[in-house]
Amino acid sequence: MFLDLASKRRSIRKFQDKDVEQEKLDRILEAALRSPSSMDRKPWEFILVRNRELLAKLAEAKPHGSAFLKNAPAAVVVCADPSRCDVWIEDASIASIYILLAAESLGLGGCWIQIRERMHDPNTTSKAYVAELLGLPDGFEVESIVALGYPGEKKDPHPKESLDYQKIHFEKYGSRNA
């Protein structure tokens, strides 16, 4: 079941003009809260955004790769408090993929928008821009924004034959035999 879900999940950047039911958003947020966390420190925080004006502003978080957010009916901003855990990046990344997989399991599409280490403009980081918009506490970081909605595009799964099995090694790097 998981492998079927993972194989059909694709990044969706076009959405139907249809709101996502609160029950589905609640299930997605529950999945995020269930994501693994180093030493169970749970440094992440999640901000659900459905306000269209705010989504349009978040779509300007960086010059490339976020504009499609203005047409998404919902998004989850994945933040973290680095003072809670030294591997907050990993924990927030795992939570982000849980959000994407939960969305897929509920018939929704989604796409990860990288915020950490990106620039809004030459003088402002994407993190600072998002933090200001959302009123994040000082010291909080933003890993990603995950756009969510009913898919407005159809993408076929990547064929198994297209997977790069050369990336798999056995026992030591370079060994291709199991």
C-alpha positions in Angstrom: 0.0 0.0 0.0 2.8 2.5 0.9 4.8 1.7 -2.2 1.7 2.3 -4.4 1.2 5.6 -2.7 4.9 6.6 -3.0 5.0 5.6 -6.7 2.0 7.6 -7.7 2.8 10.8 -5.7 4.0 13.6 -8.0 4.5 17.3 -7.4 1.3 19.1 -8.3 1.5 22.8 -9.1 -2.0 23.3 -10.7 -5.0 23.0 -8.6 -8.8 23.0 -9.1 -10.7 26.0 -7.8 -12.2 24.0 -5.1 -11.7 24.3 -1.3 -10.3 21.3 0.6 -12.6 20.0 3.3 -11.5 20.8 6.9 -11.7 17.0 7.7 -9.0 16.3 5.1 -6.8 19.2 6.3 -7.2 17.9 9.9 -6.0 14.5 8.8 -3.0 16.0 7.0 -2.1 18.0 10.1 -2.5 14.9 12.3 -0.1 13.1 9.9 2.4 15.9 10.3 2.2 15.7 14.1 2.8 11.9 13.9 6.0 12.3 11.9 9.2 11.0 13.4 11.3 13.4 15.4 14.8 12.9 16.8 14.6 12.0 20.5 10.9 12.9 20.2 11.8 16.6 20.6 9.3 17.7 18.0 10.8 21.1 17.1 8.3 21.7 14.3 5.3 23.9 14.2 2.7 24.0 11.4 0.7 27.0 10.1 -2.3 26.1 8.0 -3.1 28.9 5.5 -6.3 29.1 3.5 -6.7 32.8 3.2 -6.4 33.6 -0.5 -4.7 37.0 0.0 -2.1 35.5 2.4 -1.5 32.6 0.0 -0.9 35.2 -2.8 1.7 36.9 -0.6 3.4 33.7 0.3 3.6 32.9 -3.4 6.1 35.8 -3.6 8.4 34.2 -1.0 11.1 33.6 -3.6 11.5 34.6 -7.3 11.3 31.1 -8.7 9.3 28.0 -7.6 6.6 29.5 -5.4 4.3 31.5 -7.7 1.9 28.6 -8.2 1.0 28.9 -4.5 -1.4 31.8 -5.3 -3.7 29.3 -7.0 -3.6 26.7 -4.2 -6.6 26.5 -1.9 -4.4 25.7 1.1 -0.9 25.4 2.3 1.0 24.3 5.4 4.0 26.3 6.4 6.5 24.0 8.2 8.5 25.9 10.8 10.8 24.8 13.6 12.4 26.0 16.7 16.1 25.2 16.4 16.6 25.6 20.1 14.6 22.4 20.7 16.6 20.1 18.5 19.9 20.2 16.6 18.4 18.2 13.7 15.4 20.4 13.2 16.0 20.5 9.5 15.7 16.7 9.2 12.6 16.7 11.5 10.9 19.5 9.5 11.8 17.8 6.2 10.3 14.5 7.4 7.1 16.3 8.5 6.9 18.0 5.1 7.0 14.6 3.3 4.4 13.2 5.7 2.1 16.1 4.7 2.6 15.4 1.0 2.0 11.6 1.4 -1.1 12.2 3.6 -2.4 14.6 0.9 -1.9 12.0 -1.8 -3.6 9.3 0.3 -6.7 11.6 0.5 -6.9 12.3 -3.2 -5.2 15.7 -3.0 -2.1 17.0 -4.7 0.7 19.0 -3.2 4.1 20.4 -3.9 7.0 21.3 -1.5 8.3 24.8 -1.8 11.8 25.1 -0.3 12.2 28.2 1.9 15.3 27.5 4.0 18.4 28.9 2.4 16.4 30.8 -0.3 16.2 34.5 -1.0 13.0 36.6 -1.4 15.0 39.4 -3.0 18.7 40.4 -2.9 18.4 41.8 0.6 15.8 39.6 2.3 15.7 35.9 2.9 12.6 33.9 2.1 12.5 32.9 5.7 12.5 36.5 6.9 9.8 37.4 4.4 7.6 34.4 5.5 8.3 35.0 9.2 7.2 38.6 8.9 4.0 37.7 7.1 3.1 35.0 9.6 4.3 36.7 12.8 6.7 33.9 13.7 8.6 34.1 17.0 12.2 35.3 16.9 14.6 32.4 16.3 12.1 30.2 14.4 13.1 28.8 11.1 11.0 28.0 8.0 11.8 24.8 6.2 9.1 24.7 3.6 5.6 25.6 2.4 3.6 22.7 1.2 0.9 23.7 -1.3 -2.3 21.6 -1.1 -5.4 21.1 -3.2 -7.4 19.0 -5.6 -5.1 18.4 -8.6 -5.8 20.5 -11.7 -3.3 18.4 -13.7 -2.7 14.7 -14.2 0.8 13.3 -13.9 1.5 9.7 -14.5 3.8 7.9 -12.1 7.5 7.6 -13.0 7.9 4.2 -14.6 9.8 1.7 -12.6 12.2 1.4 -15.5 13.1 5.1 -15.2 14.4 4.7 -11.6 18.1 5.2 -11.3 19.1 1.9 -9.7 22.8 2.9 -10.2 22.3 4.9 -7.0 21.9 1.7 -5.0 25.1 0.1 -3.6 25.5 -3.1 -1.6 27.7 -3.4 1.5 30.1 -0.6 0.1 30.0 2.1 -2.4 30.4 0.9 -6.0 29.3 -2.6 -5.3 26.2 -3.4 -7.5 25.7 -7.1 -6.4 23.4 -8.0 -3.6 
